[in-house]
Amino acid sequence: MYFPYYGKRVHVNYTQPVVAVQFANATANMEHHVECRLNAAGLRADDERDKFAGRVAFRLRINRD
């Protein structure tokens, strides 16, 4: 219903989705690369020209002394 997102003027009642992830066995003091992808009928998340269409990537580091 809200894809593609055109902004608050067009999609007045839109709220951003919330996703929670638990890393139960993440190794401390090490960098972990995480990528979340959107999977849905009719949406492409594998376009090499736009690597972040339908996905977000980040690095996670849990520091413990």
N, C-alpha and C positions, 0 to 999 in steps of 0.2 A: 504494500500500500504506500510506503514512503520511499521506495527505490525507483528511480534515483531521487535523492534528497535535493530539493530546490530551495531550502531555507525556510525561516520562520514565517515569512510573508505568505508563502504558498501552503506550507504545512503547519498551520497554526497550533495544532494539538500534539505535535511531535515531541517525544521525549527520547533521549538517547538510551539505547539498550545497555544493560549492566551485565557483565560477565564476571563470574568468580572462578578462580582456579586455585587449587591447593597443590603445592609441591611437597609431597610427603617425604621424599628421599633426596632432596636437592643437596648436593655436596657443598659444604661450606668452603668459603675462601676460593671459589672457582666461578668463572663466568659461564652462565648458561644462556644460550640463544633460544628465544621463544618466538614462534610465529603462529598467529591465529588467523584462520581463513574462513571466509563466508562460503558456505555451500548451500545453494538453493537452485531450483529449476529456473533456467533462463538467465542465470548470472554467471559471468565468467571471472574467475580469479586466477587465470593462468596466462594472461596477456603479457608477453615479454616487453612490450612497449610501455606498459604502465604496471610496474612490479607491485605497487601497493593498492591497486584496485581490488577491493573486496578482502583486504588483509591488513594486518598490523604486525610489525616485528619489533622486538625489543630485547635488551640484554638484562639478565637478572644476576645479581651477585649478593650472596648472604655472607656478611663478614662476621666471623667469630674469632675471638682471640684466645 
